[in-house]
Amino acid sequence: MSSVDERADEIGMRAAEWVARLGGSPLSEAEKHALHAWLEADPDHRAAFDEAGSTWRELSLLRHDPGPLRDVLPARRKARVGRRAAGIGAVLLLAVLAASLARFHYGDLWLLAAADYRTAPGELRTVTLADGSSVELGPSSAIAVDFTDGERRVKFLAGEVFFAAAPRSEKEPRPFVVEAAGGTTTALGTQFVIEEAGEGADVLAVEHQIEVALQQDGEEQGVVLSPGQEVRYTPGIGMGRVRMRDVGTATAWRRGMLVFSDASLRHVVETLNRYRRGRIVILDDALARRRVSGVFATNDLGDAIETITSELGIGSRSIYPLITVLY
């Protein structure tokens, strides 16, 4: 990113912070002076502040009545927007923005405390564990290592991670186990991927076999996966069916690409949010279930939202660089 882009990001972030702050309790005298000084310091500051304020007001209009946005909404969505708009409160929007501000600055504070290895949005990182196993962390991902005399256990905390486990041998008899979302994946071979999936996890075998297990209603559910087989499990729901998945497509993020084939918008947004410091928010569940296909380079996701909104015929509004609302 160029220094010009970095400066624009910083100004946009500060402008959005001030807009969010103005939506809360009244400013103190010191804060009023600080805002005035910041606005007067540079014409770009005033322009960014006006843009952030305008976008925030448009989101508020959408909350009560689509109004000036009515004409740009697809006809099939106008009635639904009108019915649900009254239920979207300013407090909810402000809370989402506040959460975005905190995540933008600090990331997930729980992950900061719990993880041994983690990545920032958009960052890829490869680490070698004490046993020689290799672990590739995708963006916004985290793990904690808990090796004991009896097993090599890794706790998957967030994101998407590619594991290449050092095989068991006479010198290394301990099993390699990854704990994620209440279940475990044991390496019978070497390579596999675990991805966060809502409250559960998707597990994909890449090389040789893996054993996936989940305790459900006092009983253990389990399945052995071969290369190209994937399963999703969710605590409280159980183990899903085994399905086939193209390994090259599923692991394209390791090569700097994101490939979506008839994926839900919810899944696409969850993935994109790991690559951006700002957050994308979907306005309703029906929209989140819409299907999306596309291929995007991870180092240039600027047109991803535009492509998705165009494909689905939906709208978006942003307070750059913190939050984008899809409606």
Sequence and secondary structure as in RCSB ss.txt:
>XXXX:A:sequence
MSSVDERADEIGMRAAEWVARLGGSPLSEAEKHALHAWLEADPDHRAAFDEAGSTWRELSLLRHDPGPLRDVLPA
RRKARVGRRAAGIGAVLLLAVLAASLARFHYGDLWLLAAADYRTAPGELRTVTLADGSSVELGPSSAIAVDFTDG
ERRVKFLAGEVFFAAAPRSEKEPRPFVVEAAGGTTTALGTQFVIEEAGEGADVLAVEHQIEVALQQDGEEQGVVL
SPGQEVRYTPGIGMGRVRMRDVGTATAWRRGMLVFSDASLRHVVETLNRYRRGRIVILDDALARRRVSGVFATND
LGDAIETITSELGIGSRSIYPLITVLY
>XXXX:A:secstr
  HHHHHHHHHHHHHHHHHHHHTSS   HHHHHHHHHHHHH HHHHHHHHHHHHHHHHHHHHHH  GGGGGGS H
HHHHHHHHHHTT  HHHHHHHHHHHHHHHHH  HHHHHH SEE  TT  EEEE TTS EEEE TT EEEEEE SS
 EEEEEEESEEEEE     SS  S EEEEETTEEEEESSSEEEEEEETTEEEEEE SS EEEEEEETTEEEEEEE
 TTEEEEEETTTEE   EE  HHHHTGGGGTEEEEEEEEHHHHHHHHHTS SSEEEES HHHHT EEEEEEETT 
 TTHHHHHHHHHT  EEEETTTEEEE 
